[in-house]
Amino acid sequence: MKLLLLFVLSIVTLTTTAQEKTAKVPDKNKELLTVEAACGQCKFGLSGKSCDLAVRIKGQSYFVDGSHIDSHGDAHAEDGFCNSIRKAQVQGEIVNNRFKASYFQLLPETPTKK
């Protein structure tokens, strides 16, 4: 039983440390961009097999490496990335037609007036 518990804890530890992480604060020496963020397949029309985080910069959409779609709440919630396009502040670079994020911060939604 102890061996099984140790095995499970090891897998959990490896999984959480292997996930891509972005910086918690932006780099003051790099440009901070405000971009549109959403599911690349559901909202930006990118081809793929599952729901993946993407950003739109100057009208061009890119899948994101360095931040995961589920790291910002439930993607399929009413305000989630599969159902709405949100604003985010990001830093990173475009490499091989993908946005390599070193910083990714989802901005709060602005309430719509009724």
Summary of the structure (lengths in Angstrom):
residues: 114
radius of gyration: 16.4
end to end distance: 57.9
largest distance: 58.1
contacts: 288
relative contact order: 0.21
helix: 18%
strand: 33%
